């Protein structure tokens, strides 16, 4: 069953853990999501949506399940899933995952055999996600969200978000502890 993407973004973020992101560009690649961060829209100064909709962040304001892909520091693509009601600008950044299918393709894309998807830019490169996928649906588009088992709640760590300068203490980063 596809995860429910309605409700407060920090709750939806936890729901995404254990689910899979799937692409089938050249070959099928699948990553189990094990790290996410929630961004609360216009009420969250760390969110790209904080100042309202722009050409760049328009997908964040889409319906739940809209993929918001942006370039970080002009180098890496980052993938987010819009949550809640259209127009709210809430999204969950997919920060990391574990490759469970298509490892040879991922190794070729990443040019290495370790640390394949343990960061937002690494994850998008591993799956072949680019800005061309911005605005597509994770239910019907080329990057799909597939069901997966929820991790044991005891294996989930809640921490402040990382790599931001505003609202740095907000505990909206959720990580499945390795080995769980």
Beta strands, then each sheet from edge to edge (+ up, - down):
strand 1: 20-24
strand 2: 28-39
strand 3: 67-72
strand 4: 76-83
strand 5: 90-101
strand 6: 143-146
strand 7: 156-159
strand 8: 173-176
sheet 1: 3+ 4- 5+ 2- 1+ 6-
sheet 2: 3+ 4- 5+ 2- 8+ 7-
end
